[in-house]
Amino acid sequence: MSTGVPPSRPPASGEDSVPILPLRNSVLFPMSVVPINVGRPRSVRLVEDLLGRDRALVGVISQRTPETDEPTFKELYSVGTIARVVKVIRLGPSNYSVVLNGLGRFRVKNLVSLEPYMRAKIERIPESLVRDVELDALGTGLREATREVLALMPNLPRDTAGILDNVREPGALADLIASNFPQAQASVGDKQEILEAFDVKARVRLVLAMVGRQLEVLRVKKEISSMVQEEMGKSQREYILRQQMKNIREELGEAGEDDEIEELRERVRRAKVPQEVEKVVKKQLGRMRSMAQQSAEYNVTRTYVEWIADLPWSKTTVDRISVQDVRRCLDEDHLGLEKVKKRIVEYAAIRQLRTDKKGPILLFIGPPGVGKTSLGRSIARAMGRNYERIALGGVRDEAEIRGHRRTYVGALPGRILQALKKAGTKNPVLVLDEVDKMGVDMRGDPAAALLEVLDPEQNSTFQDHYLDLPFDLSQVMFLATANNRDTIPPALIDRMEVIEVPGYTRADKLGIAREFLVPKQLSTHGLTDERLEFTEPGIATLVDHYTREAGVRSLEREIAAVCRATAVKLAEGGVDIHEVVTPEHVEKVLGPHKHRPENAERDLGPGVATGLAWTPTGGQILFIEATKMPGKGNIVLTGNMRNVMQESATTAVSFVRSKADKLHLDPEWLRNIDLHLHVPQHGTPKDGPSAGVTMFTAVCSLLLGCPVRSDIAMTGEISLRGRVMPVGGIKEKLLAAHRAGIKHVLIPGKNRRDLDDVPQDILDEMKVTLVNSMEEILPIVLQPPTQSSVPSVAPQEAL
């Protein structure tokens, strides 16, 4: 703030030495009379020295910072007001009330003394009395604006309105208005700037701007107050009318019905439903008033309104979308699945950056028990959203998604709105579980009903048949899970982004059992580590010999069985029981091993080859058996093989027949025999082209009398030209081979890129050979022929 005198200021009219009274939190203006409380030592000495003097003068200067108790001249402004002491009232031993009358402005010229009180030589600043048209216009504008402020500002002194007409000089009018402005509307700095404005026009403009700002604030406050009063008046009027209606119904004996309707009305009001929904509710409540409370239609309408009141039309949770939190939650809840976690973190990053809160709908596809559903729960926990799961397995009715019409008896909304009601917010995480297991019958296609639910461009106005009102699903985060991609309708899967969730490796299972499953089952069965201690070899035995799956559900059941055995001993009175889960303890509790490394232990005779297959529950090994018998050239295929697999078998036999000379076989070798190809496990349907390489190997092994190596497995589609074609599910097949103890795997050369998805520890323990033609296979997989084999040909000479 400038304290200098403008060039156009009036000339000084002499110098005087006066005592200085510092003032904090206020500014004294000329022509104003104000009482001031004095209690600081220097100020008290000044007042006591002036006692008994008539018409004593004192210079009043405001402090720059009010916190200073004993200020020096540096902490005071250089411009103040010369005032006459009108009256001194003693309030206490060292406390006075002094009434001061401001006379005019001054500037401090020289400092005289600081003790016993402040004293300085000053220069009086005379007031300019020159008038012109512009100054008169400014004064008139200031007077009118102040009148408007007085009309809107009741806390301003009312006698000011009468004084406005009596003060004719614009400069004095500006001082009067500034001195009466409350501290809340004008700070000490603002008032000091007005005091230092020696030019009258500049001073009037400053005060006019201050009054104008306050006038705008008061006008806005008045508008807000009017709106509030209008709303309160409407509410009070409705309240009075409802009380009158309540009294009338009490007289008619219908008070209970009215209470129920009013309760429903209040619940809908608290739900903050959209205006369109509010109109429907009012209509339904009006109908309820004219119905008998015992009627069926009354109960149907009441249930309908209750559903509307219970849905979260406006309730949301604040998203805590943080990439670090999502990554931490996923690492805490899941072991492994690094690529899946990476994609979910990317998904969270997009949600964090996009303001429209829209994003892809994720579909987790993988075998059972690998944590697809719990991934959704982890995402919800990381984002701070509520979580609900919708089980769609076995759903065949479209009404399960969209709800039933209210005309049906026992009609209810669909599972989507039911889940939102349970979640309590309109932006939860909803997991659509097992979307691949929905069926179709005469009641409609539930997968088709999901198309609108999962389309971000349509679900903002989703209409349930029961509700028959639009509900906004755009803020819901949908996640879906499935085991088999092939059974999901293409239109539905097109709306989702597929994330493959692979099975766990042996190392993953050991880590999951140690970190998650064992502590969980110990707690579930009321045990501690002191009672039952799981060792690494014991857990490894459970993984290797009692489970063979892509997930960990069977492993958790076996761990629970071990815990139950100890729990029974404790319940029977065992006090000092401390059992250690070793391989021997596991076998004692669970019995003989359920699974053995078949390929490593069994001797595969000629005609048996080990293949790899993909299933919705993960990969598995597949044995192809071939045998021959006297006959007429028939080819028999058994083992519940479907069309594609049967064609692969025919292709394998045809290729062997076409290469009989290179295999040292009789060109008419099939004329006098019947060839039988069999795949064990008749109860499981089998299909797909990936067993072609294995069937070719089994037939060649049989005809050449050369056993196939027991530690090798293979997969690949074959062609009549002898090419090995790429197949799918390489990662799952290699994981299955690793679980079965296979040490060497043959895959098509064009599947090289699929090895990037296989964990490195699996590749380190297993040899993977890439083959492009069928001529490369036999030298790798066949062992030397047995003594009784005919013809006798070394494997490396074949083809």
C-alpha positions in Angstrom: 0.0 0.0 0.0 1.4 3.4 -1.0 1.9 6.0 1.8 3.2 8.8 -0.4 1.4 12.0 -1.2 0.1 12.3 -4.7 1.6 15.2 -6.7 -1.8 17.0 -6.7 -2.1 17.0 -2.9 -2.7 20.4 -1.1 0.3 22.1 0.3 1.1 21.5 4.0 -0.1 24.1 6.5 2.7 23.9 9.1 4.3 21.4 11.5 3.3 20.5 15.0 4.7 18.1 17.7 1.9 15.9 19.0 1.7 12.7 21.1 1.0 9.6 19.0 -1.7 7.0 20.0 -1.2 3.7 18.1 -4.5 2.0 17.1 -4.9 -1.6 16.1 -7.7 -3.4 14.2 -9.3 -0.1 13.1 -8.7 3.2 11.4 -9.9 6.6 12.7 -11.3 9.0 10.0 -11.8 12.7 10.1 -15.2 14.0 11.2 -15.9 10.7 13.1 -16.4 10.3 16.9 -15.4 6.9 18.2 -14.6 5.4 21.7 -11.3 3.6 22.0 -10.2 1.3 24.9 -6.7 2.0 26.1 -4.7 -0.5 28.1 -1.1 -0.7 26.8 1.5 0.9 29.1 2.6 3.7 26.7 -1.0 4.5 25.7 -2.0 4.6 29.4 0.8 7.1 30.2 -0.3 9.2 27.3 -3.9 9.3 28.4 -3.0 10.1 32.0 -0.7 12.9 30.9 -3.6 14.5 29.0 -6.0 14.3 31.9 -7.2 17.8 32.9 -6.2 19.4 29.6 -9.0 21.0 27.7 -9.2 20.4 23.9 -6.1 18.3 24.0 -4.9 17.0 20.6 -3.4 13.5 19.8 -2.3 11.9 16.6 -4.0 8.5 16.0 -2.1 6.1 13.6 -3.1 2.5 12.8 -0.6 -0.4 13.2 0.4 -2.4 10.2 0.2 -5.7 12.2 -2.3 -5.9 15.1 -0.3 -8.6 16.9 2.4 -6.2 18.2 1.7 -5.0 21.7 4.3 -2.2 21.9 4.8 -1.0 18.3 7.6 1.3 17.2 7.3 3.9 14.4 8.4 1.4 11.8 5.3 -0.7 12.7 2.9 2.2 12.2 1.6 3.7 9.0 3.0 7.1 8.1 -0.5 8.7 7.6 -3.0 9.1 10.4 -5.7 11.3 11.8 -5.3 14.2 14.2 -8.0 14.0 16.9 -9.3 15.9 19.9 -9.8 14.1 23.2 -13.5 14.6 24.0 -13.9 12.5 27.1 -11.8 10.1 29.2 -13.5 7.4 31.3 -11.5 5.4 33.9 -12.4 1.7 33.6 -9.7 0.3 36.0 -6.3 0.8 37.5 -4.6 0.8 34.1 -7.5 0.8 31.7 -9.3 3.8 30.1 -12.0 4.5 27.5 -11.2 7.5 25.4 -13.7 9.2 23.1 -11.9 10.8 20.2 -13.2 13.2 17.5 -11.3 13.0 14.2 -10.3 16.4 12.8 -8.1 15.9 9.8 -5.3 13.9 8.1 -1.6 14.3 8.8 1.7 12.7 7.8 4.6 12.0 10.2 7.6 14.1 9.5 10.1 13.5 12.3 10.2 11.2 15.3 10.6 13.0 18.6 10.5 10.3 21.3 9.3 6.7 22.1 9.2 7.1 25.9 7.3 7.7 28.1 4.9 7.6 25.1 5.3 8.1 21.4 5.7 11.6 20.1 6.4 13.0 16.6 6.4 16.1 14.5 3.6 16.0 11.9 2.5 17.7 8.7 -1.2 18.5 8.5 -2.9 17.7 5.2 -5.6 20.2 4.4 -8.8 19.0 2.8 -9.5 20.3 -0.8 -12.9 22.0 -1.1 -12.8 22.5 -4.8 -16.0 21.1 -6.5 -16.7 20.2 -10.1 -19.3 18.3 -12.1 -17.3 15.0 -12.0 -16.9 15.1 -8.2 -20.6 15.9 -7.7 -21.5 12.9 -9.9 -19.2 10.7 -8.0 -20.7 11.8 -4.7 -24.2 11.3 -5.9 -23.4 7.8 -7.1 -21.7 7.0 -3.8 -24.8 8.2 -1.8 -27.2 6.1 -3.9 -25.1 3.0 -3.7 -24.8 3.4 0.0 -28.6 3.6 0.3 -28.9 0.3 -1.5 -26.4 -1.3 0.8 -28.3 0.0 3.8 -31.5 -1.5 2.5 -29.8 -5.0 2.1 -27.4 -4.8 5.1 -29.3 -4.7 8.4 -26.2 -4.8 10.6 -24.9 -1.3 9.4 -25.9 1.5 11.8 -29.3 2.8 10.8 -28.5 6.5 11.8 -26.1 6.5 8.9 -29.0 6.7 6.4 -30.1 10.0 7.9 -26.6 11.5 7.9 -26.1 10.8 4.2 -28.4 13.7 3.3 -26.7 16.1 5.7 -23.2 15.6 4.5 -22.7 17.5 1.3 -19.0 17.4 0.8 -18.0 14.2 -1.3 -14.7 13.8 0.6 -16.4 13.9 4.0 -19.1 11.6 2.7 -16.5 9.1 1.7 -14.8 9.3 5.1 -18.2 8.8 6.9 -19.1 5.7 4.9 -15.6 4.2 5.2 -15.5 4.7 8.9 -18.9 3.0 9.4 -18.1 0.0 7.2 -17.9 -3.2 9.4 -14.5 -4.9 9.8 -15.8 -8.0 8.0 -16.5 -6.1 4.8 -13.5 -3.7 4.8 -10.1 -4.6 6.3 -7.7 -2.2 8.0 -5.6 -2.2 4.9 -8.5 -1.1 2.7 -9.5 1.7 5.1 -5.9 2.9 5.4 -5.7 3.1 1.6 -8.8 5.4 1.7 -7.3 7.5 4.5 -4.1 8.0 2.4 -6.1 9.1 -0.6 -5.6 12.9 -0.3 -7.1 13.5 -3.7 -10.9 13.7 -3.1 -11.9 12.1 -6.4 -9.5 9.2 -5.9 -10.9 8.7 -2.3 -14.5 8.7 -3.5 -13.7 6.2 -6.2 -12.1 3.8 -3.7 -15.1 4.0 -1.4 -17.5 3.6 -4.3 -15.7 0.5 -5.5 -15.8 -0.9 -1.9 -19.5 -0.2 -1.7 -20.1 -1.7 -5.1 -18.4 -5.0 -4.2 -20.4 -5.2 -1.1 -23.6 -4.5 -3.0 -23.0 -7.4 -5.4 -22.4 -9.7 -2.5 -25.6 -8.6 -0.7 -27.6 -9.0 -3.9 -26.5 -12.6 -4.3 -27.2 -13.4 -0.7 -30.7 -11.9 -1.1 -31.3 -14.2 -4.1 -30.1 -17.3 -2.2 -32.2 -16.3 0.8 -35.3 -15.8 -1.3 -34.8 -19.2 -2.9 -34.4 -20.9 0.5 -37.4 -19.1 1.9 -39.5 -20.1 -1.1 -38.4 -23.7 -0.7 -39.0 -23.6 3.0 -42.4 -22.0 2.4 -43.3 -24.8 0.0 -42.2 -27.5 2.4 -44.0 -25.9 5.3 -47.2 -25.6 3.2 -46.9 -29.3 2.3 -46.3 -30.2 5.9 -49.4 -28.4 7.1 -51.5 -30.0 4.4 -50.2 -33.4 5.2 -50.9 -32.9 8.9 -54.4 -31.9 8.1 -54.8 -35.0 5.9 -53.4 -37.1 8.7 -56.0 -35.7 11.1 -58.8 -36.4 8.7 -57.6 -40.0 8.2 -57.4 -40.5 11.9 -61.0 -39.5 12.2 -61.9 -42.0 9.4 -59.8 -44.7 11.0 -57.3 -44.9 8.1 -54.3 -43.6 10.0 -52.2 -46.8 9.6 -52.6 -46.8 5.9 -51.6 -43.1 5.7 -48.5 -43.7 7.8 -47.4 -46.5 5.5 -47.8 -44.3 2.4 -46.1 -41.4 4.0 -43.2 -43.6 5.0 -42.9 -44.8 1.4 -43.0 -41.2 0.2 -40.2 -40.2 2.6 -38.1 -43.2 1.6 -38.4 -42.2 -2.1 -37.5 -38.6 -1.2 -34.4 -39.7 0.6 -33.4 -41.9 -2.4 -33.2 -38.7 -4.5 -34.8 -40.4 -7.5 -34.9 -38.6 -11.0 -37.8 -36.4 -11.8 -39.2 -38.9 -14.2 -39.2 -41.6 -11.5 -40.7 -39.2 -9.0 -43.7 -38.7 -11.2 -44.3 -42.4 -11.5 -44.0 -42.8 -7.7 -46.5 -40.0 -7.0 -49.0 -41.7 -9.4 -48.5 -45.1 -7.7 -48.9 -43.6 -4.2 -52.0 -41.8 -5.3 -53.5 -45.1 -6.5 -52.6 -46.8 -3.2 -54.7 -44.3 -1.3 -57.8 -45.4 -3.2 -57.1 -49.1 -2.7 -58.1 -51.3 0.2 -55.0 -52.2 2.2 -55.9 -55.9 2.2 -56.2 -56.1 -1.6 -53.6 -58.0 -3.7 -53.1 -55.0 -6.0 -52.2 -52.8 -3.0 -49.4 -55.2 -2.0 -48.1 -55.4 -5.5 -48.0 -51.6 -5.8 -46.3 -51.3 -2.4 -43.6 -53.8 -3.3 -43.0 -51.9 -6.6 -42.6 -48.6 -4.8 -40.4 -50.2 -2.1 -38.1 -51.5 -4.9 -37.8 -48.0 -6.3 -37.0 -46.5 -2.9 -34.3 -49.2 -2.1 -32.4 -48.8 -5.4 -29.3 -46.6 -5.2 -30.4 -43.8 -7.6 -27.9 -41.3 -6.3 -25.6 -43.1 -3.9 -22.0 -43.5 -5.0 -18.7 -44.2 -3.4 -15.7 -42.0 -4.1 -13.2 -43.8 -6.3 -9.7 -44.3 -4.9 -8.2 -45.3 -8.3 -4.5 -45.5 -7.7 -2.2 -47.7 -9.8 -0.1 -48.3 -6.7 -3.0 -49.4 -4.6 -4.3 -51.7 -7.3 -0.9 -53.3 -7.7 -0.5 -53.7 -4.0 -3.9 -55.3 -3.6 -3.3 -57.7 -6.4 0.0 -58.8 -5.0 -1.5 -59.2 -1.5 -4.4 -61.4 -2.8 -2.8 -63.4 -5.6 0.5 -65.1 -6.3 1.8 -65.3 -9.8 -0.5 -64.3 -12.7 2.0 -61.5 -13.6 0.6 -60.8 -17.1 -2.9 -60.7 -15.8 -1.9 -58.3 -13.0 -0.1 -56.1 -15.6 -3.2 -55.8 -17.7 -5.4 -55.0 -14.7 -2.9 -52.3 -13.6 -3.1 -50.8 -17.2 -6.9 -50.9 -16.9 -6.8 -49.0 -13.6 -4.4 -46.4 -15.1 -6.9 -45.7 -17.9 -9.7 -45.4 -15.3 -7.5 -43.0 -13.3 -6.8 -40.7 -16.3 -10.2 -40.7 -18.0 -12.8 -38.3 -16.5 -15.8 -40.0 -18.1 -15.2 -43.1 -16.0 -15.8 -45.4 -18.9 -13.5 -48.2 -19.8 -13.4 -51.7 -21.3 -15.4 -54.5 -19.7 -12.9 -57.2 -18.7 -13.6 -60.9 -19.3 -11.4 -63.3 -17.4 -11.2 -66.7 -19.1 -9.3 -69.6 -17.5 -9.6 -72.9 -15.8 -11.5 -73.3 -12.5 -9.8 -72.4 -9.3 -7.2 -69.9 -10.6 -8.7 -66.9 -8.9 -10.8 -65.2 -11.6 -13.7 -64.2 -9.3 -11.3 -63.1 -6.5 -9.5 -60.8 -9.0 -12.7 -58.8 -9.2 -12.9 -58.6 -5.4 -9.3 -57.3 -5.3 -10.1 -54.6 -7.9 -13.1 -53.5 -5.8 -11.0 -53.3 -2.6 -8.3 -51.3 -4.3 -10.8 -48.8 -5.8 -12.8 -48.4 -2.6 -16.0 -49.7 -4.4 -18.6 -52.1 -3.2 -18.5 -55.6 -4.6 -21.3 -58.0 -5.7 -21.2 -61.3 -7.6 -23.9 -62.4 -10.0 -23.9 -66.2 -10.7 -25.0 -66.8 -14.2 -24.2 -70.6 -14.5 -27.3 -72.5 -15.6 -29.4 -69.3 -16.2 -31.8 -70.0 -19.1 -34.4 -67.3 -18.6 -34.1 -63.8 -20.1 -36.1 -62.5 -17.2 -33.3 -63.4 -14.9 -31.4 -60.5 -16.4 -34.2 -58.1 -17.3 -36.8 -59.0 -14.7 -40.4 -60.1 -15.0 -43.4 -57.9 -16.0 -45.4 -56.7 -13.0 -48.4 -58.4 -14.4 -47.0 -61.8 -13.4 -47.5 -63.2 -9.9 -44.4 -63.0 -7.8 -42.6 -60.7 -10.3 -39.2 -59.3 -9.3 -36.5 -57.2 -10.9 -33.6 -59.0 -12.7 -30.4 -60.0 -11.1 -28.6 -56.8 -12.2 -30.9 -54.5 -10.2 -31.0 -57.0 -7.3 -27.2 -56.9 -7.1 -27.3 -53.1 -7.2 -29.7 -53.1 -4.3 -27.4 -55.3 -2.3 -24.4 -53.2 -3.2 -26.1 -50.0 -2.0 -24.4 -47.8 -4.6 -24.8 -47.1 -8.3 -21.1 -47.6 -9.0 -20.1 -50.9 -7.5 -17.9 -53.7 -9.1 -20.3 -56.4 -10.4 -18.7 -59.7 -11.4 -20.8 -61.7 -13.9 -19.6 -65.2 -13.0 -19.7 -68.1 -15.5 -21.1 -66.2 -18.5 -20.1 -69.2 -20.6 -22.6 -71.5 -18.9 -25.8 -69.6 -19.7 -28.3 -71.6 -21.8 -31.1 -70.9 -24.3 -34.6 -72.3 -24.2 -38.1 -71.1 -25.0 -38.0 -68.5 -22.2 -35.4 -66.5 -24.2 -31.7 -66.0 -24.4 -30.1 -64.4 -21.3 -26.9 -63.7 -23.1 -28.7 -61.5 -25.6 -30.3 -59.6 -22.6 -26.7 -58.9 -21.4 -25.9 -57.1 -24.6 -27.5 -53.9 -23.5 -26.2 -54.2 -19.9 -22.6 -54.5 -21.1 -22.7 -51.8 -23.9 -21.3 -48.5 -22.5 -23.3 -46.6 -25.2 -26.6 -48.1 -24.1 -26.6 -49.0 -20.5 -27.1 -45.5 -19.2 -30.8 -46.0 -19.9 -31.1 -49.7 -19.0 -34.8 -50.6 -18.5 -35.7 -53.6 -16.3 -39.1 -55.1 -17.2 -40.3 -55.0 -13.6 -39.2 -51.5 -13.0 -40.1 -50.2 -16.5 -38.0 -47.1 -15.7 -34.6 -46.2 -17.1 -31.7 -46.9 -14.6 -28.2 -45.6 -15.2 -25.6 -48.5 -15.3 -22.8 -46.4 -16.9 -21.0 -46.0 -13.6 -21.0 -49.7 -12.8 -17.7 -51.6 -13.3 -18.6 -54.9 -14.9 -16.2 -57.8 -14.8 -17.0 -61.3 -16.3 -15.5 -64.7 -15.8 -15.7 -67.9 -18.0 -14.0 -71.2 -18.4 -14.6 -71.7 -22.1 -14.5 -69.0 -24.7 -16.2 -71.1 -27.4 -19.6 -71.2 -25.7 -19.9 -67.4 -25.3 -21.9 -65.8 -28.1 -19.7 -63.7 -30.4 -21.9 -60.6 -30.0 -21.4 -60.7 -26.2 -17.7 -61.4 -26.3 -17.3 -58.5 -28.8 -18.3 -56.1 -26.0 -15.6 -57.3 -23.6 -11.9 -57.4 -23.5 -10.6 -61.0 -23.0 -7.8 -61.6 -20.5 -6.5 -65.2 -20.4 -5.9 -66.4 -16.8 -3.6 -69.4 -17.1 -3.2 -72.3 -14.7 -0.7 -72.2 -11.9 2.8 -73.7 -12.1 4.0 -76.1 -9.4 6.1 -73.2 -7.9 3.0 -71.0 -7.8 0.9 -73.7 -6.1 3.6 -74.2 -3.4 3.7 -70.5 -2.8 -0.1 -70.1 -2.7 -0.5 -73.0 -0.3 2.2 -71.6 2.0 1.1 -68.0 1.9 -2.7 -68.3 1.6 -4.3 -71.7 1.8 -2.5 -73.1 4.9 -3.1 -70.0 7.1 -6.7 -69.8 5.9 -7.5 -73.5 6.7 -5.7 -73.4 10.1 -7.9 -70.4 11.0 -11.0 -72.1 9.7 -10.4 -75.2 11.8 -9.4 -73.4 14.9 -5.8 -74.4 14.7 -2.4 -72.7 15.0 1.1 -73.3 13.9 1.9 -74.7 17.3 -0.7 -77.5 16.9 -0.2 -78.3 13.2 3.0 -77.3 11.3 3.1 -77.6 7.5 6.6 -78.3 6.1 7.7 -77.6 2.6 8.1 -81.3 1.7 4.6 -82.0 3.1 3.1 -79.3 0.9 5.1 -80.5 -2.1 3.6 -84.0 -1.5 0.1 -82.6 -1.5 0.8 -80.8 -4.8 2.6 -83.6 -6.6 0.7 -86.7 -5.5 -2.8 -85.7 -4.4 -3.8 -83.0 -6.8 -3.5 -82.6 -10.6 -5.3 -79.4 -11.7 -4.8 -76.0 -13.1 -6.2 -74.2 -10.1 -5.9 -74.8 -6.4 -9.3 -75.8 -5.2 -8.5 -79.5 -4.8 -5.3 -78.5 -3.1 -7.3 -76.5 -0.6 -9.6 -79.4 0.0 -6.6 -81.7 0.7 -5.1 -79.2 3.1 -8.5 -79.0 4.9 -8.6 -82.8 5.2 -5.2 -82.7 6.9 -6.4 -80.0 9.3 -9.6 -81.9 10.1 -7.6 -85.0 11.2 -5.7 -82.8 13.7 -8.9 -81.0 14.8 -10.5 -84.4 15.6 -7.6 -85.4 17.9 -7.8 -82.1 19.7 -11.6 -82.4 20.2 -11.1 -85.9 21.6 -9.0 -84.5 24.4 -5.5 -84.1 23.1 -3.8 -81.3 24.9 -0.1 -81.5 24.0 -0.6 -82.3 20.3 1.9 -80.9 18.0 1.9 -82.5 14.5 4.3 -81.8 11.7 2.9 -82.3 8.2 5.6 -84.3 6.4 5.2 -86.6 3.4 4.7 -89.5 5.7 2.1 -87.7 7.7 0.2 -86.7 4.5 0.2 -90.3 3.3 -1.0 -91.5 6.7 -3.9 -89.1 6.8 -4.9 -89.1 3.1 -4.0 -92.6 2.1 -2.0 -93.8 -0.9 -0.9 -91.3 -3.5 -3.8 -90.4 -5.9 -1.6 -89.3 -8.8 1.8 -90.6 -10.0 4.1 -89.3 -12.7 2.7 -91.8 -15.3 5.1 -91.1 -18.1 8.2 -91.4 -15.9 7.2 -94.7 -14.4 5.3 -96.7 -17.0 6.9 -98.4 -20.0 5.1 -97.4 -23.2 5.1 -100.3 -25.6 4.9 -99.9 -29.3 1.8 -98.2 -30.5 1.3 -95.8 -27.5 2.1 -92.1 -27.7 1.6 -89.3 -25.2 -0.1 -86.2 -26.5 -1.2 -82.9 -25.0 -4.8 -81.5 -25.0 -6.5 -78.3 -24.0 -9.7 -78.4 -22.0 -11.8 -75.6 -20.4 -10.4 -76.7 -17.1 -6.8 -76.4 -18.3 -4.3 -78.6 -20.2 -3.9 -82.3 -19.7 -1.9 -85.2 -21.1 -3.6 -87.6 -23.6 -2.6 -91.1 -24.5 -3.2 -92.4 -28.0 -3.2 -96.2 -28.3 -2.9 -98.1 -31.6 -3.1 -101.8 -32.2 -3.6 -104.1 -35.2 -5.3 -107.4 -35.8 -6.1 -109.6 -38.8 -8.7 -108.1 -40.9 -9.7 -106.5 -44.2 -8.2 -103.0 -43.9 -10.8 -101.4 -41.6 -9.9 -98.4 -39.4 -11.7 -98.4 -36.0 -11.7 -95.2 -33.9 -12.9 -95.4 -30.3 -12.7 -93.2 -27.2 -15.6 -90.8 -27.8 -13.8 -88.9 -30.6 -15.7 -86.2 -32.3 -15.6 -85.3 -36.0 -12.4 -83.2 -36.2 -10.4 -85.7 -34.2 -11.6 -88.6 -36.3 -10.5 -86.7 -39.4 -7.1 -86.2 -37.8 -6.8 -89.9 -37.3 -7.7 -90.6 -40.9 -5.2 -88.1 -42.1 -2.5 -89.7 -40.0 -3.2 -93.2 -41.4 -3.3 -91.8 -45.0 0.0 -90.1 -44.6 1.6 -93.3 -43.2 0.2 -95.3 -46.2 1.6 -92.7 -48.6 5.1 -92.9 -47.0 5.2 -96.7 -46.7 8.3 -97.0 -48.8 10.3 -94.6 -46.7 9.2 -96.4 -43.5 10.2 -99.8 -45.0 6.7 -101.0 -44.9 4.8 -103.2 -47.3 2.7 -100.8 -49.5 -0.2 -103.1 -48.9 0.3 -103.2 -45.1 -3.3 -102.3 -44.4 -4.8 -104.9 -46.8 -4.8 -107.9 -44.3 -5.2 -106.1 -41.0 -7.6 -103.9 -39.2 -6.1 -100.8 -37.5 -7.7 -99.7 -34.2 -7.0 -96.2 -32.7 -8.2 -95.6 -29.2 -8.1 -92.7 -26.7 -8.7 -93.7 -23.1 -11.3 -92.0 -20.8 -14.4 -92.9 -22.9 -16.7 -90.6 -20.7 -15.0 -87.4 -21.9 -15.8 -86.1 -25.4 -12.7 -85.3 -27.3 -12.3 -83.1 -30.3 -9.8 -80.9 -32.1 -7.0 -81.3 -34.6 -4.0 -81.0 -32.2 -3.8 -84.8 -31.7 -2.7 -85.4 -35.3 1.0 -85.6 -34.5 0.4 -88.0 -31.6 -1.8 -90.3 -33.8 0.8 -90.3 -36.5 3.5 -91.2 -33.9 1.4 -94.0 -32.4 0.7 -95.6 -35.8 4.3 -95.5 -36.8 5.4 -96.9 -33.4 3.0 -99.8 -33.8 4.0 -100.6 -37.4 7.8 -100.2 -36.8 7.7 -101.9 -33.4 9.6 -99.0 -31.8 8.3 -97.8 -28.4 7.8 -94.1 -27.9 9.9 -92.4 -25.2 7.9 -92.2 -22.0 9.3 -88.8 -21.0 8.2 -87.0 -24.2 4.9 -85.6 -25.3 3.7 -83.8 -28.4 1.0 -81.7 -30.0 0.3 -80.3 -33.4 -2.1 -80.6 -36.4 -0.9 -82.5 -39.5 -1.6 -82.1 -43.2 -1.5 -84.6 -46.0 1.6 -82.9 -47.3 3.4 -83.7 -44.1 3.4 -80.2 -42.5 2.9 -79.7 -38.8 0.3 -76.9 -38.3 0.1 -74.6 -35.3 -2.5 -75.2 -32.5 -3.8 -73.3 -29.6 -3.4 -73.6 -25.8 0.3 -74.0 -25.8 0.8 -72.5 -22.4 -1.9 -74.7 -20.8 -0.5 -77.8 -22.5 3.1 -77.2 -21.3 1.8 -76.6 -17.8 0.0 -79.9 -17.9 3.1 -81.7 -19.2 5.2 -80.2 -16.4 2.7 -81.4 -13.8 2.8 -84.9 -15.3 6.6 -85.1 -15.2 7.2 -84.7 -18.9 10.8 -83.6 -19.7 10.6 -83.1 -23.4 7.8 -81.6 -25.6 7.3 -81.2 -29.3 5.3 -78.3 -30.6 4.7 -76.8 -34.0 7.4 -74.4 -35.2 4.8 -71.7 -35.8 3.9 -71.7 -32.1 7.3 -70.3 -31.2 5.8 -66.9 -30.1 3.4 -68.7 -27.7 6.5 -69.7 -25.6 6.7 -66.1 -24.5 3.6 -66.7 -22.3 5.1 -69.7 -20.6 6.8 -69.1 -17.2 10.6 -69.2 -17.5 11.0 -71.7 -14.7 8.9 -74.2 -16.7 11.1 -73.7 -19.8 14.2 -74.1 -17.7 13.0 -77.6 -16.5 11.6 -78.8 -19.8 13.1 -79.2 -23.3 10.9 -77.8 -26.0 11.5 -78.8 -29.6 10.0 -77.0 -32.5 9.0 -79.2 -35.5 7.7 -78.0 -38.9 7.3 -81.3 -40.8 6.4 -84.9 -39.8 9.8 -86.2 -41.1 11.4 -84.5 -38.0 9.3 -86.3 -35.4 10.1 -90.0 -35.5 13.9 -89.7 -35.0 13.2 -87.7 -31.9 10.5 -89.7 -30.2 11.1 -93.4 -31.1 13.3 -95.7 -29.2 15.1 -98.7 -30.8 12.7 -101.5 -31.8 12.0 -104.5 -29.6 13.3 -107.9 -30.5 9.9 -109.1 -31.8 9.2 -106.0 -33.8 8.9 -106.3 -37.6 10.3 -104.7 -39.7 13.5 -104.0 -37.9 14.4 -100.4 -38.7 16.2 -97.9 -36.6 14.2 -94.8 -35.6 16.7 -92.4 -37.2 16.3 -94.2 -40.6 12.5 -93.7 -40.6 11.4 -91.1 -43.2 
